[in-house]
Amino acid sequence: MKFKNIFKNISNMTTENTEIDQEIDEVTLENNANGEQLIIEELSVEEQLTQDLAKEKDKYLRLFAEFENYKRRTTKERIELFKTANQEVLLAMLPVLDDFDRALVEISKSEDELLLKGVELIHEKLKNTLVSKGLEQVEIKAGDVFDADFAEAITQIPAPKMKGKIVDILEKGYKLGDKIIRFPKVVIGQ
């Protein structure tokens, strides 16, 4: 019932607009006869509603696209946060891992097999725990070409055959996911 009333109102408006358009056309013809140009652009109700609908649809689509971009961005940020949430704890544990590496080297020089085996077990357990949390060692070895994006040069020594290459690794580097959290410290040839 409401729709019938709306359509009646629209058709009445259309009829009134047609009468107004005829009056405007007569006035325009008289003014053009006098040498004046009068341009009147009157939109019908249907055209006006169509334009308003198009504007609102455009606003809706833009708002929807903006919201989708927001969702994607926050999801990506949340994933990155989860990946690097352990970063501070892992960074604090790296010196302990380094100490274990040095201890293993020194204990292996002694004759005590049981002590060496016990320290190796603890070292492996710590290392496996850190790896399960996402820690990876940066793979770099002596003889590789030095790349400042993956290693930090501490010093250079004269080595004609190793110019621009890694001579020694002073400290291991580690990464969490794709992000390097500690660069390996190396000596390069000059």
N, C-alpha and C positions, 0 to 999 in steps of 0.2 A: 504494500500500500504506500509506504514511504517513497519507494522508487518511482511509482506512478506520479506522485506529487512533484518529485524532483525533475522528472522528465517534462511534466507540464510546465514547470517554472522555466526550465531551459528552453522549451519550445516557445513560450511566451516572450522570453528575453530575446530569442532569435528573431521572432517576428518584430519586436520593438526595434532591434538593431537593424533589421532590413529597412524599416521605415526611416530610421535615423540616417542610414546610409543613403537612401534616396534623397533625403533633404540635403545632406552634405554634398551629394553629387550635383544637385541643382545649384547650391551656393557656389561650388567649385566652378561650374560652367559659367555662372554669372561673373565671378571674379576673373576667370580666364578670358572672358569676353572683354573685360575692362583692362586686360594686360597684366594683371597680377597673377602670380602663381601661388597657389595654396596647396600644400601637400599635407593631407591629414591621413594618418595611419590609425585606423581603428580596428582592433582585433575583436573577433567574435568571442563569445563566452567559451565556446568549445576550444578555439585556438589558445585562449588564455589559460584554460585549464590544462591543455596539453603541454604548454610551455612550463607551467608551474609543476606539473607532474615530472617532466623531464629534469627540471632543476632539482627537485627533491630526490629523484632517483640518482642523480649524479652525486648529490651530497651523501646519500646513503652508501653508494658504492665506494666513495672516497673514505668515508668513516670505516666501512668494513675492511677495506684494504689496509688502512692505518692500524686497525685493531689486530689484523692478522700479522702484520709486521711486528707489532708490539709483542704478540705471543711468541713468535719465532725468536725474537731477540732475547726475551726473558728466559725462554727454554735453553737457548744456547749459553747464556750467562750462568744459569743454574748448573748445567752440565760442566762448564769450565770450573765453577766453584767446587763441585764435588770432586773433580779430578785433582785439583790443587789444594784441597782442604787440609791434607796431611803435610803440606810442604814445610811448615815451620818445625813440626816434630821430626820429620825426616832430616832436615838440615841440622837439627841439634844432634841427631844420632850419627851423622857422618864422621865426626871426629872419633867417636867410639869405634866405628868400623875401621878407620885408619889405624887406630891404636892396636886393634886386633891383628891387622895385617902386619904391622911392625913387630908385634909380639910373636907371631908365627915365624917370622924370619929369624928372630933371635933364639927362640926356643928350638927351632930345627937345627941350630948349631950345637946344641947340647946333646947329651947322650940319653936323656930321659924320654923314652918312647911314650910312656903312659901320660906324662904331662903334655907332650905334643898332641897326642890323640885327644885328650880332654879339651884342650884349647881349640883344636880344629872342630870338634863337635859343637862347642859353644859358638864359634865363629860362623859355622854353616847355619846354625839355627837362627842367629841374628840376621845373617844375610838373607836367608829364605823368608823371614818375617818381613824384612824391608822390601824385598822383591814382591811379595804378595800384596803390599800396599802401593805398588806401582813404581817403585824405584828401579832404575836401570842404569847400568854402568855405560858411560860414553865409550864406544869402541874406538880406540886410537892406539897406535903402536909406534915404536921407534922405526924410522925410515919412511913414514908417511909424509906427504907434503903438508906443510903447516898451513892451516886455514884458521884465520882469526875468528870465524863464526863458531867454531867448535872447540877451540883451545885458547889458553892464555899463555903467552910467551913471557917467561920470567927473566931469562937471560939468553945471550947469544955467545957461542964459543966458536973459535976458528976451526972450521972443518970443511976444507975445500970440496970433498966428495959429497958432503951432506948439506950443501948450501941450499937454504930455504926449506930444509926438511927437519923433522923432529929427531933430535939426537937422544934425548932421555925424557922420561915422564917422572916428574917429582911428586905429583899428587893426582890421584884418579879423579875423573869427573863423573858426575851423575846427572841423570835427567828424570823428571817425573812426567810421564806421558811423552808429549813432544817437546816439552819445555825443559831446557837445561837449567838445573838449579845450582849446580856448581861446575864451573869449567875446569877441565884438566889443566894443570900447571906443567908446562914443558920447557925444555931447553932446545933451542934451534941452532942449526949450523949457519955459519957466516961465510 
